[in-house]
Amino acid sequence: MKNYVIVGLLGLVAALVIGIEPVQRTINEATQKGTLKGVESCMDYSDSELLSDDAIRTTCVSTFQKRLFRQDHATGRAGPRMIEGSLGWGGTLENKTPDHVTTWVKISVSIFDEEGKENEHFTETSIWIDPLGKTEFSVDLPDVEAEQIEAFKFCDHDDAEPKACFTWGVADVMGLTV
């Protein structure tokens, strides 16, 4: 039994030294999940003449990103925008942490009608916010018509029963540890 273990370990070491790409990928994904270093390694072994660097980066980021739970990874100011004839949401998001890159956000937009009934809409987008950095974002709201919010304003923060207004927030965040 001991000999099988030794042979297996020698085979694994040989595979790493020789540079067998599937082994490298598996080890990288297992040990570097959620880290910027994992994305960098993924980009190194994913070099392709058929794909652009941006496509490779996007694929590697989506493979390695992890859910972030603190509120400081994506905060900011935003509002409704007309984007090519349809309603969207845009503004500035800030990452207030020194040790994470924000790579993906899920935006929530809540519209309260005249009776106070809430209609919540979600949209998500890939994004890149460096640690302690800011970036502009713009997303489509395909299931919201401009007429739904034309006469409305932002809800007051202290309004317990909002009516004829809208509000927004960052519902979910993913990123990478630096």
C-alpha positions in Angstrom: 0.0 0.0 0.0 2.8 2.3 0.9 4.4 1.8 -2.5 1.2 2.8 -4.3 1.1 6.1 -2.3 4.7 6.8 -3.2 4.2 6.0 -6.9 1.1 8.2 -6.9 2.9 11.1 -5.3 5.9 10.8 -7.7 3.4 10.7 -10.6 1.8 13.9 -9.3 5.1 15.7 -8.8 6.2 14.6 -12.3 3.0 15.9 -13.8 3.5 19.3 -12.1 7.1 19.5 -13.2 6.3 18.5 -16.8 3.5 21.1 -16.8 0.4 19.1 -17.7 -2.1 21.8 -18.1 -5.3 20.0 -16.8 -3.4 19.2 -13.6 -2.3 22.9 -13.3 -5.8 24.1 -13.9 -7.4 21.8 -11.3 -4.8 22.7 -8.7 -5.1 26.4 -9.4 -8.9 26.3 -9.2 -8.8 24.3 -6.0 -6.2 26.4 -4.2 -6.7 29.9 -5.6 -10.5 30.2 -5.8 -11.6 33.8 -5.0 -8.2 35.3 -5.5 -6.7 37.7 -8.0 -3.7 35.4 -8.2 -6.0 32.6 -9.4 -7.3 34.8 -12.2 -3.8 35.8 -13.2 -2.7 32.1 -13.3 -5.9 31.2 -15.3 -5.0 33.9 -17.8 -1.4 32.6 -18.1 -2.5 29.1 -19.0 -5.5 30.2 -21.1 -3.6 32.1 -23.7 -5.3 31.7 -27.1 -4.9 33.2 -30.6 -8.7 32.8 -31.2 -9.9 34.7 -28.1 -9.3 38.2 -27.1 -7.6 39.0 -23.9 -10.8 40.6 -22.6 -12.7 37.3 -23.3 -10.1 35.3 -21.5 -10.1 37.7 -18.6 -13.9 37.7 -18.3 -14.0 33.9 -18.3 -11.2 33.6 -15.7 -12.9 36.2 -13.5 -16.3 34.5 -13.6 -14.6 31.1 -12.8 -12.6 32.5 -9.8 -14.9 35.2 -8.3 -16.6 34.6 -5.0 -19.5 36.1 -3.1 -18.6 39.1 -0.9 -20.7 39.8 2.1 -19.7 43.2 3.5 -21.6 46.3 2.3 -18.5 48.3 1.5 -17.6 46.4 -1.7 -20.1 48.4 -3.8 -21.8 51.5 -2.7 -22.6 54.6 -4.6 -25.1 56.9 -6.3 -27.2 56.1 -9.3 -30.5 56.7 -10.9 -32.7 56.0 -14.0 -31.2 56.6 -17.4 -32.5 56.3 -20.9 -30.2 53.9 -22.7 -30.8 53.6 -26.5 -34.5 54.1 -26.1 -35.0 51.8 -23.1 -34.9 52.5 -19.4 -31.8 51.7 -17.6 -30.0 52.4 -14.3 -26.6 54.0 -14.0 -24.2 55.9 -11.8 -21.1 55.5 -9.8 -20.1 52.6 -7.5 -17.3 52.7 -5.0 -15.3 49.9 -3.4 -14.4 51.1 0.0 -12.3 48.0 0.9 -8.5 47.9 0.5 -8.2 44.1 0.0 -10.9 43.1 -2.6 -11.7 43.8 -6.2 -15.4 44.0 -7.0 -16.2 42.0 -10.2 -19.9 41.6 -10.3 -23.0 43.3 -8.9 -26.7 42.6 -8.8 -28.8 45.8 -8.7 -32.2 46.0 -7.2 -34.7 48.7 -8.2 -38.0 48.9 -6.2 -40.9 51.0 -7.6 -43.7 51.8 -5.3 -47.0 52.7 -7.0 -49.6 55.3 -5.7 -51.0 52.7 -3.3 -47.6 51.7 -1.9 -47.4 48.4 -3.7 -43.8 47.5 -4.3 -42.6 46.1 -7.6 -39.0 45.0 -7.4 -36.7 44.5 -10.4 -33.2 42.9 -10.5 -30.4 43.2 -13.0 -26.8 42.2 -12.9 -23.6 43.2 -14.5 -19.9 42.4 -14.6 -17.9 45.3 -13.3 -14.3 46.0 -12.2 -13.8 48.2 -9.1 -10.2 48.3 -7.8 -9.7 48.4 -4.0 -10.6 51.8 -2.7 -11.7 52.7 -6.3 -14.7 54.0 -8.1 -16.2 53.2 -11.5 -19.2 54.2 -13.6 -21.9 51.6 -14.4 -24.9 51.3 -16.6 -27.4 48.5 -16.8 -30.7 47.8 -18.7 -34.0 47.3 -16.9 -35.7 45.4 -19.7 -38.9 44.7 -17.7 -39.5 48.3 -16.6 -41.2 50.9 -18.9 -40.1 54.5 -18.6 -43.8 55.5 -18.0 -43.7 53.4 -14.7 -41.4 55.9 -13.1 -41.8 59.2 -15.1 -43.9 61.0 -12.5 -42.1 59.4 -9.5 -39.2 60.6 -7.4 -36.7 58.9 -5.1 -38.2 57.6 -1.9 -37.3 59.3 1.3 -34.9 57.2 3.4 -37.1 57.5 6.5 -40.4 56.9 4.7 -42.1 53.9 6.5 -44.8 53.6 3.8 -43.4 54.8 0.5 -45.8 55.7 -2.3 -45.3 56.9 -5.9 -41.5 56.7 -5.6 -38.6 54.4 -6.3 -35.4 53.3 -4.6 -32.4 51.1 -5.5 -29.6 49.2 -3.9 -26.9 46.6 -4.5 -28.5 43.3 -3.7 -25.5 41.0 -4.2 -21.7 41.4 -4.9 -18.9 39.1 -6.1 -15.2 39.8 -6.2 -11.7 38.7 -5.7 -9.2 38.9 -2.8 -6.1 40.8 -3.6 
